[in-house]
Amino acid sequence: VKGLEWGPGAIGTATWCGARLVDVLHAAAFNIAAGAQHMHFEGHDVDVGGEPYSVSIPIETACDPGHEVLLAYEMNGAPLPRDHGHPVRALVPGTTAARSCKWLARVVPSREESPGHFQQRDYKIWSSAVQFGDRPDYSAPAIQEMPVQSAICSP
């Protein structure tokens, strides 16, 4: 993983409100049997090359009510702030934050994983024997699940 290396002490809390993705898919008569393997989230923001921010999650995660993937439009009882993705963002609990696309423009089922930079070239993990600049390709799978990494301490 290149980029931010979070250490101990980073925290964020919020109360989110929105529509569950599984309910939106049901209302749109989405058929999981149609062959999609991934759900793409595409944002309105673009990278330095002009490509939109695009990531994906497994279709099983997107369609599982237990995963509670949310299309969030409120944060802490107010409309979603611009810096947090106004007017709507994907919120994918239990995954790396890179999959929770801000400024959401499109949600698209696909047979393929997102071709976006942050899906294909960043947020991947290699063996500790591989130096970041020395890896031969980007064949490692994209990080999806991210366990809770918290400590509860007494004052």
ABEGO torsion letter per residue (X at the ends): XBEBBBBBGBBBBBBBBEBBAAAAAAAAGBBAAAGBABBBBBBABBBAAGBBBBBBBBAAAAABAAAGBBBBABBGGBBBBAAAGOABBBBBBGBBAAABBBGBABBBBBABBBABAAAAABGBBBBAABBAAABABAABBBBBBBBBBBBBBBX
